């Protein structure tokens, strides 16, 4: 159980004063459900208001705070015309305060004529005039707060940065003084404040580097400690050695000889599975590097040893793709493969459950449904998890609880993880890497084009279809949003259908499973030439005849996700092409990211560069469900602090495996604070 000392922080956000129904939705959109979420919702910057007694054109471009008196209104004739208020400072210097949107009534209420008001906003020059557009503060002089830095928070519609700051202050009041978990000499070396002091400091001054660094270190340290405890627990358990005799693998008919990287990785896995200590191995392989073959060999080793294997995929599309691939590859072998997803009901589901329980099913493929409470295995010896970044440490522990003895665990990802972040996300695992491509795989030719050339691309698509080839067309949204100007998949599909008729199919995440499967099956069979899709095709779709992919608004995607999407083509012989459609007015960072996609097909290089270019962005380029997110540590801080955090966590575990010393108890509190509860559960079990 969580220590009582933390309960005030983990209270629901409605425990904070002033939160009613009107604030519930905007807080929910920001993911702020508890007081601790508000405390950890750190400001991203600050408004640095410069106090002034008089107006000065030299301050143009700065946010100033000054006492002004309204002397004249200049309102336009139409309801939409901007409202202008002429005001003067104490010395009679003029400035125009501008309110767009026809807010004349509001402007009069804020700034009554001949009454002094404390005004803050960005001073600008417009022709020969000084002006402030939409002042961020207009207060009666007696209500004016002290002028200085004001924190700026990530907001959503319906809540202001100032309101979040007030809630954060309440959340910090609830924060207890906690015992110190950082090794004393390390804390002294960096000059870090105590935990609560750092939390208060960063909300008061977002530029406080020491406070921000301390909080980031705490989160990284808790993460590293949790992973080390998970690894230690796994290594301490006795599993079941699985030594295959080769009778199934030797009969497997492969279209090509395994690459050197595949052969090396298979040997590593075979060696792991032969040990009584359960395998904990991460397999990294770039798009198209042949991870499925490696996983198949591991599953056959388990079958040869008389055990069952389970393969878990994050989506139904990917699960069915794996099932079809395994069924095809293992045809003719004495191996029974089955599939189980949330859609499987009735007699088919019952037959699968019976086959698992009596051992007649050797390999089960599916989604999370394969580890639901009612699913029983006769002898589960190996679990393979595909697209590892979608499953966190807690999920990995849950998978292992389904066997009589801990099974061997192989987790795979086609999302290359920068070497600098492997410790953060997979610190409890051994790592294998497929760094070669199977023969016949050509690099995908990638071009970046402006969306203004859309008509040219549609013409090129027509020629592509005329040659008998197929294509993907990826859009970020399912339907038009009034707030975000992105092309919707439904609209794009309708436009392309006007040109190409029923040769255009559409698939997206809101479709029901059978409907989605039917569209995918028709495309895979060549019944449609163009598949318009959202990012549901990011993983798992394998159509060798599809040799072109067009990705709209590519500048809005993370690099890792773009690389995954590009990997849907290039799966057959011949040249494949990827067209990245960009919007207008790109930032330098966006230009650099798209140029990197154009210049290289190396996913590992892309991952490293993505980390550098994105800065504080998502670790894997796009937010995925399952894996614990870092809220306080940016990737830059991760790079700077993770080695020290890992060393400190190792030292603590070496000296105090059960975390029973005073510092160990403090570290337990940190694990609860940063919600690495699965690791604490291991300590209790031990």
Order of alpha helices (4+ residues) and beta strands (2+ residues): alpha-alpha-beta-beta-beta-beta-beta-alpha-beta-beta-beta-beta-alpha-alpha-alpha-alpha-alpha-beta-alpha-beta-alpha-beta-alpha-beta-beta-alpha-beta-alpha-beta-beta-alpha-beta-alpha-beta-alpha-beta-beta-alpha-beta-alpha-alpha-alpha-alpha-alpha
